Amino acid sequence: MERFLKRTARIAEGQIIGNAPDGARIGGVRFTDDWTAEADVLSTDGVLIQRYTADRHTGTLRRVM
């Protein structure tokens, strides 16, 4: 489970931060359930600007907000 969170964070940084506004950063990665995790992208002032869901079963990462 911990490996899944770390992998989600790495994928999120590679895919999300490259497409996010300058100064954006990963604010947190957490489990939603046993098969999914969420990654929050924060702006430079700490405001949530994007949220992504990673599915462990299918290996997909999709933007939900």
GROMACS elastic network, one bead per residue, 0.5 to 0.9 nm:
[ bonds ]
;  ai    aj funct       b0    kb
    1     4     6  0.51059   500
    1     5     6  0.65766   500
    1     6     6  0.88693   500
    1    31     6  0.87646   500
    1    34     6  0.79736   500
    2     5     6  0.51972   500
    2     6     6  0.63392   500
    2     7     6  0.86078   500
    3     6     6  0.50980   500
    3     7     6  0.59969   500
    3     8     6  0.84198   500
    4     7     6  0.50864   500
    4     8     6  0.59886   500
    4     9     6  0.85693   500
    4    37     6  0.82631   500
    4    56     6  0.73788   500
    5     8     6  0.50208   500
    5     9     6  0.61971   500
    5    10     6  0.87160   500
    5    29     6  0.65303   500
    5    30     6  0.69126   500
    5    31     6  0.74911   500
    5    37     6  0.69870   500
    5    38     6  0.88855   500
    6     9     6  0.51002   500
    6    10     6  0.63104   500
    6    11     6  0.86958   500
    6    29     6  0.82986   500
    7    10     6  0.50858   500
    7    11     6  0.61278   500
    7    12     6  0.83784   500
    8    11     6  0.51723   500
    8    12     6  0.58998   500
    8    13     6  0.84989   500
    8    29     6  0.75285   500
    8    37     6  0.74768   500
    8    38     6  0.82824   500
    8    39     6  0.75448   500
    8    53     6  0.89795   500
    8    54     6  0.66223   500
    8    61     6  0.83305   500
    9    12     6  0.50143   500
    9    13     6  0.60944   500
    9    14     6  0.86144   500
    9    26     6  0.75497   500
    9    28     6  0.82045   500
    9    29     6  0.64492   500
    9    39     6  0.69816   500
   10    13     6  0.51849   500
   10    14     6  0.62646   500
   10    15     6  0.86641   500
   11    14     6  0.51260   500
   11    15     6  0.60032   500
   11    16     6  0.78479   500
   11    61     6  0.83124   500
   12    15     6  0.52954   500
   12    16     6  0.50980   500
   12    17     6  0.70403   500
   12    26     6  0.76534   500
   12    39     6  0.70101   500
   12    41     6  0.87937   500
   12    52     6  0.79101   500
   12    54     6  0.88422   500
   12    61     6  0.79753   500
   13    16     6  0.55194   500
   13    17     6  0.51342   500
   13    18     6  0.73912   500
   13    25     6  0.77272   500
   13    26     6  0.68310   500
   14    17     6  0.61556   500
   14    18     6  0.62420   500
   15    18     6  0.56604   500
   15    19     6  0.68484   500
   15    20     6  0.89947   500
   16    19     6  0.53713   500
   16    20     6  0.60405   500
   16    26     6  0.87305   500
   16    41     6  0.79014   500
   16    50     6  0.88054   500
   16    52     6  0.84814   500
   17    21     6  0.76280   500
   17    22     6  0.82823   500
   17    23     6  0.86890   500
   17    24     6  0.64299   500
   17    25     6  0.66551   500
   17    26     6  0.78200   500
   17    41     6  0.78736   500
   18    21     6  0.82558   500
   18    22     6  0.88341   500
   19    22     6  0.89560   500
   20    23     6  0.83182   500
   20    24     6  0.62584   500
   20    25     6  0.86511   500
   20    41     6  0.82665   500
   20    43     6  0.88809   500
   20    49     6  0.87388   500
   20    50     6  0.84356   500
   21    24     6  0.58652   500
   21    43     6  0.76797   500
   22    25     6  0.89256   500
   22    43     6  0.82034   500
   22    44     6  0.82045   500
   23    42     6  0.86312   500
   23    43     6  0.63362   500
   23    44     6  0.52842   500
   24    27     6  0.89276   500
   24    41     6  0.64649   500
   24    42     6  0.55115   500
   24    44     6  0.57803   500
   24    46     6  0.87833   500
   24    49     6  0.84894   500
   25    40     6  0.83961   500
   25    41     6  0.55341   500
   25    42     6  0.53990   500
   25    43     6  0.66073   500
   25    44     6  0.75102   500
   25    46     6  0.88690   500
   26    29     6  0.77147   500
   26    39     6  0.68973   500
   26    40     6  0.57746   500
   26    42     6  0.61494   500
   26    43     6  0.89785   500
   27    39     6  0.73876   500
   27    40     6  0.52688   500
   27    41     6  0.54933   500
   27    42     6  0.55520   500
   27    43     6  0.89213   500
   27    46     6  0.79750   500
   27    48     6  0.81291   500
   28    38     6  0.80287   500
   28    39     6  0.57394   500
   28    40     6  0.54543   500
   28    41     6  0.76361   500
   28    42     6  0.88805   500
   29    37     6  0.67710   500
   29    38     6  0.55210   500
   29    40     6  0.65509   500
   30    36     6  0.87457   500
   30    37     6  0.54306   500
   30    38     6  0.54962   500
   30    39     6  0.67752   500
   30    40     6  0.89521   500
   31    34     6  0.70167   500
   31    35     6  0.79952   500
   31    36     6  0.60490   500
   31    38     6  0.63396   500
   32    35     6  0.76776   500
   32    36     6  0.54641   500
   32    37     6  0.51245   500
   32    38     6  0.65732   500
   32    53     6  0.87587   500
   33    36     6  0.54860   500
   33    37     6  0.70441   500
   34    37     6  0.82166   500
   34    56     6  0.83203   500
   35    54     6  0.83710   500
   35    55     6  0.59457   500
   35    56     6  0.50265   500
   35    57     6  0.62716   500
   36    53     6  0.67205   500
   36    54     6  0.54971   500
   36    56     6  0.57364   500
   36    57     6  0.81233   500
   37    52     6  0.83501   500
   37    53     6  0.57269   500
   37    54     6  0.52204   500
   37    55     6  0.67885   500
   37    56     6  0.78937   500
   38    51     6  0.68422   500
   38    52     6  0.55536   500
   38    54     6  0.62045   500
   39    50     6  0.84390   500
   39    51     6  0.57395   500
   39    52     6  0.51806   500
   39    53     6  0.64433   500
   39    54     6  0.78523   500
   40    48     6  0.67518   500
   40    49     6  0.78201   500
   40    50     6  0.60527   500
   40    52     6  0.65388   500
   41    46     6  0.88978   500
   41    47     6  0.84190   500
   41    48     6  0.59812   500
   41    49     6  0.58702   500
   41    50     6  0.50613   500
   41    51     6  0.60940   500
   41    52     6  0.81668   500
   42    45     6  0.76250   500
   42    46     6  0.52217   500
   42    47     6  0.52756   500
   42    49     6  0.55548   500
   42    50     6  0.71042   500
   42    51     6  0.89772   500
   43    46     6  0.52131   500
   43    47     6  0.53349   500
   43    48     6  0.65116   500
   43    49     6  0.63110   500
   44    47     6  0.75125   500
   46    49     6  0.88733   500
   48    51     6  0.77005   500
   49    65     6  0.77777   500
   50    63     6  0.73519   500
   50    64     6  0.76716   500
   50    65     6  0.52607   500
   51    62     6  0.86600   500
   51    63     6  0.60352   500
   51    64     6  0.57375   500
   51    65     6  0.50247   500
   52    61     6  0.66074   500
   52    62     6  0.54506   500
   52    64     6  0.54838   500
   52    65     6  0.70176   500
   53    60     6  0.81088   500
   53    61     6  0.56198   500
   53    62     6  0.54420   500
   53    63     6  0.64102   500
   53    64     6  0.67014   500
   54    58     6  0.87264   500
   54    59     6  0.69415   500
   54    60     6  0.56815   500
   54    62     6  0.65931   500
   55    58     6  0.56969   500
   55    59     6  0.54055   500
   55    60     6  0.53468   500
   55    61     6  0.64700   500
   55    62     6  0.85588   500
   56    59     6  0.51584   500
   56    60     6  0.73732   500
   57    60     6  0.81913   500
